[in-house]
Amino acid sequence: MTTPVAVLGSSGSIGTQTLEIIRSDPERYRVTALGVGRSDLVVAQAEEFRPDVVAVADVDAAAEIGPRLPPGTELLVGEQSMADAARTADTVINGVVGFAGLSVTLATLEAGKRLGLANKESLIAAGPVVQRAWQTPGAEIVPVDSEHCAVHQCLRANEITGKVGVDDQVATIVLTASGGPFRGRTRSELESVTIDDALAHPTWSMGPKITIDSSTLMNKGLEVIEAHELFGVPINDIDVVVHPQSVVHSMVTYADGATVAQLSMPDMRLCIGYALAYPDRWAAPYGPIDWAEIGRLDFQPPDLEAFPCLGLAYEAGRVGETAPAWLSAANEVAVEAFLGGVIDWLDIAEVVDRSLQRWPGIVAESVDAVLLADQQARDAANAVIAERMG
């Protein structure tokens, strides 16, 4: 039986790796939809995979891409195009970057489909809204990012993959962090770091925004919030440890003291294949470990003084409602300002902190409420930056 799959964000790292995996087993999966923001890479992808539809969010880019698509492929255009494309498949891989991925998440879950989720913003910014859509019969989330995919696998050791009853048997979820390029540095040693320093990640090859988030440990804080939404475990029962080898991707400690961990060499194809094949295992090995070569595995607590963004994320996660959306939006503004040379690396956390103090308590009752919080947070962060520059 062939499974229809929509690959949205198909020109990005997750999207291209998803297509690589599907290419290896064309009898099992058929690509029904591809979606991009504006990349014309989708033309070559459409020629190869012959999807029913191609979604292009950018109107101007769509005008260039449309005439080059193969005959029989429908072009969907505009902000809602990828959400519409999601409804063509039984399994949707959401590799859309940023807040734009929320519509894909909601459309997939509201249609009662499986969502392979690589878009953090969906659950971080709009967790309460997504939770309501997740109640649709048949709706399923299988996380694609390495840490949450690892937790999902660890929970399977106790036959727990949903949220019901998880906190009765799970004592702690432990997310591992590589520590980024500044692992082990003190706050004073971080005063003069450059943009190039922050972009030099020792383990993963990622886009600039997430690489900076890794350097501040904000990415790990956002993952704490996401784990809370995915698995129903209280924020205070989710820990972070620094693990430089990036071989242990996450751990779950159960009420009886047993800890189950998922280990593999860093390879996102393992997580993508897991989401596609679940509850089965993908036949091709991605990230197998050579135990004779691995040597050692190290763990240490994060330094919250040097990396305060992690603590800010915990704070926003405990508050809930739209506070995580506010945190995420303010962080985006701060990271953009750092990459633009407007503020220093250490200022990122200060901008986020001062912005978070201005959160007005907006309840996450709808997508519109989340969008309002997102915009107001950006305004607040820009105001904080302007005050600093003044």
Residue pairs with C-beta under 8 A, 6 or more apart in sequence:
2 27
2 28
2 29
2 30
3 28
3 29
3 30
3 90
3 91
3 276
4 29
4 30
4 32
4 88
4 89
4 90
4 91
5 18
5 22
5 29
5 30
5 31
5 32
5 89
5 90
5 91
5 92
5 93
5 276
6 31
6 32
6 33
6 34
6 35
6 85
6 86
6 88
6 89
6 91
6 92
6 93
7 15
7 18
7 19
7 22
7 31
7 33
7 34
7 35
7 93
7 95
8 15
8 33
8 34
8 35
8 55
8 82
8 85
8 86
8 92
8 93
8 94
8 95
8 96
8 101
8 104
9 15
9 35
9 36
9 37
9 82
9 93
9 94
9 95
9 96
9 97
9 101
9 118
9 119
10 16
10 18
10 19
10 34
10 35
10 36
10 41
10 42
10 45
10 95
11 36
11 37
11 39
11 41
11 42
11 45
12 95
12 97
13 95
13 205
13 206
13 207
13 268
14 93
14 95
14 118
14 144
14 268
14 272
15 34
15 36
15 93
15 95
16 41
17 268
17 269
17 272
18 93
18 95
18 116
18 272
18 276
19 31
19 45
19 48
19 49
20 269
21 269
21 272
21 273
21 276
21 282
21 284
22 29
22 31
22 49
22 276
23 48
24 284
25 283
29 276
31 49
31 50
31 51
32 51
32 52
32 53
32 88
32 89
33 51
33 52
33 53
33 54
33 55
33 85
33 86
33 88
33 89
34 42
34 45
34 46
34 49
34 51
34 53
34 54
34 55
34 85
35 42
35 54
35 55
35 56
35 57
35 81
35 82
35 85
35 96
35 104
36 42
36 54
36 55
36 56
36 57
36 61
37 56
37 57
37 58
37 61
37 96
37 97
37 100
38 56
38 57
38 58
38 60
38 61
39 61
40 61
40 64
40 65
40 68
42 54
42 56
42 65
43 65
43 68
43 69
46 54
46 69
46 70
46 73
47 70
50 70
50 72
50 73
51 73
52 73
52 74
52 88
53 73
53 74
53 75
53 76
53 84
53 85
53 88
54 65
54 69
54 73
54 74
54 75
54 76
54 85
55 75
55 76
55 77
55 81
55 82
55 84
55 85
56 62
56 65
56 66
56 75
56 76
56 77
56 81
57 77
57 78
57 79
57 81
57 82
57 100
59 77
59 78
62 75
62 77
62 78
65 75
66 75
66 77
69 75
76 82
76 84
76 85
79 100
79 103
80 103
82 96
82 100
82 103
82 104
83 103
83 104
83 106
83 107
84 107
86 92
86 94
86 104
86 107
86 108
86 111
86 113
87 107
87 108
87 111
87 113
89 113
90 113
90 114
91 113
91 114
91 116
91 275
91 276
92 104
92 108
92 113
92 114
92 115
92 116
93 116
93 118
93 144
93 272
93 275
93 276
94 101
94 104
94 105
94 108
94 115
94 116
94 117
94 118
94 119
94 122
95 101
95 118
95 119
95 144
96 104
96 119
97 119
97 207
98 119
98 121
98 332
99 121
99 125
99 374
101 119
101 121
101 122
102 119
102 121
102 122
102 125
102 126
102 130
102 367
102 370
104 119
104 122
105 115
105 117
105 119
105 122
105 123
105 130
105 133
106 122
106 129
106 130
106 133
106 367
108 114
108 115
108 139
109 115
109 130
109 133
109 134
109 136
109 139
109 141
110 133
110 136
110 139
111 136
111 139
112 136
112 137
112 138
112 139
113 138
113 139
113 140
114 140
114 141
114 142
114 275
114 278
115 139
115 140
115 141
115 142
116 142
116 143
116 144
116 272
116 275
116 276
117 123
117 141
117 142
117 143
117 144
117 145
117 275
118 143
118 144
118 145
120 145
120 222
120 223
120 226
121 328
122 130
123 130
123 225
123 226
123 229
123 230
124 222
124 225
124 226
124 229
124 324
124 325
124 328
125 322
125 324
125 325
125 328
125 329
125 370
125 373
125 374
126 325
126 364
126 367
126 370
127 225
127 228
127 229
127 320
127 324
127 364
128 320
128 321
128 364
128 365
129 364
129 366
129 367
129 370
130 229
131 229
133 139
134 141
141 230
142 149
142 152
142 274
142 275
142 278
143 149
143 151
143 152
143 226
143 230
143 271
143 275
144 268
144 271
144 272
144 274
144 275
145 223
145 226
145 271
146 249
146 250
146 266
146 268
146 271
147 175
147 176
147 223
147 227
147 249
147 250
148 223
148 226
148 227
148 230
148 250
149 249
149 262
149 270
149 271
149 274
149 275
150 249
150 250
150 251
150 261
150 262
151 173
151 175
151 227
151 230
151 231
151 250
151 252
151 262
152 161
152 230
152 274
153 262
153 274
154 250
154 251
154 252
154 260
154 261
154 262
155 161
155 166
155 170
155 231
155 252
157 252
157 260
158 169
158 252
158 254
158 260
160 166
160 169
160 170
163 230
163 231
163 232
164 232
166 231
166 232
166 233
167 232
167 233
167 234
167 237
168 255
169 254
169 255
170 231
170 233
170 237
170 252
170 253
170 254
170 255
171 237
171 253
171 254
171 255
171 257
172 237
172 238
172 239
172 252
172 253
173 227
173 231
173 233
173 237
173 238
173 239
173 250
173 251
173 252
173 253
174 238
174 239
174 240
174 241
174 250
174 251
174 252
174 253
174 259
175 220
175 223
175 224
175 227
175 238
175 239
175 240
175 241
175 250
176 240
176 241
176 242
176 243
176 246
176 248
176 249
176 250
176 251
176 299
177 214
177 217
177 219
177 220
177 240
177 241
177 242
177 243
177 302
178 201
178 202
178 203
178 204
178 214
178 242
178 243
178 244
178 246
179 242
179 243
179 244
179 302
180 201
180 202
180 214
180 215
180 216
180 217
181 197
181 198
181 199
181 200
181 201
181 202
181 214
181 215
182 189
182 190
182 193
182 197
182 198
182 215
182 306
182 307
183 202
183 242
183 244
185 306
186 303
186 305
186 306
187 305
187 306
187 346
190 306
190 345
190 346
191 344
191 346
193 345
195 338
195 339
195 341
198 211
198 212
198 215
198 338
198 345
199 208
199 211
199 212
199 215
201 211
201 214
201 215
202 244
203 244
203 246
203 266
204 211
204 214
204 246
204 266
206 214
208 339
209 332
209 335
209 336
209 339
210 219
212 335
212 338
212 339
212 348
213 219
213 222
213 309
213 331
213 335
214 220
215 345
216 307
216 309
216 345
216 348
216 349
217 240
217 302
217 307
217 309
217 310
218 309
218 310
218 312
218 313
218 331
218 348
218 352
220 240
220 302
220 310
220 313
221 240
221 309
221 310
221 311
221 312
221 313
221 314
221 317
222 313
222 324
222 327
222 328
224 235
224 238
224 240
224 310
224 313
224 314
224 317
225 235
225 313
225 316
225 317
225 324
227 233
227 238
228 234
228 235
228 238
228 317
235 314
235 317
235 318
236 318
240 302
240 310
241 299
241 300
241 301
241 302
242 299
242 300
242 301
242 302
243 297
243 298
243 299
244 298
245 294
245 296
245 297
245 298
246 266
247 263
247 264
247 265
247 266
247 289
247 294
247 297
248 261
248 262
248 263
248 297
248 299
249 262
249 263
249 264
250 261
250 262
251 259
251 260
251 261
251 262
252 259
252 260
252 261
253 259
254 260
263 289
264 270
264 286
264 287
264 288
264 289
265 287
265 288
265 289
266 287
267 286
267 287
269 286
269 287
270 282
270 286
270 287
273 282
273 284
273 286
274 281
274 282
276 282
302 310
304 310
304 311
307 349
308 349
308 353
309 331
309 348
309 349
309 352
312 327
312 349
312 352
312 353
312 356
313 324
313 327
315 323
315 356
316 323
316 324
316 326
316 327
316 356
317 323
317 324
319 359
320 364
321 361
321 362
321 363
321 364
322 359
322 362
322 363
322 364
322 369
322 370
322 373
323 356
323 359
325 364
325 370
325 373
325 374
325 377
326 355
326 356
326 359
326 362
326 373
326 374
326 376
326 377
326 380
327 352
327 356
327 377
328 374
328 377
329 373
329 374
329 375
329 377
329 378
329 381
330 351
330 352
330 355
330 356
330 377
330 378
330 380
330 381
331 348
331 352
332 378
333 351
333 355
333 377
333 378
333 381
333 382
333 385
334 343
334 347
334 348
334 351
334 352
334 355
334 381
334 385
335 348
337 343
337 347
337 351
337 385
338 344
338 345
338 347
338 348
342 385
342 389
343 351
343 385
343 388
347 388
350 388
351 381
351 384
351 385
351 388
352 381
354 384
355 377
355 380
355 381
355 384
358 380
359 373
359 377
360 376
362 369
362 372
362 373
362 376
363 369
364 370
364 373
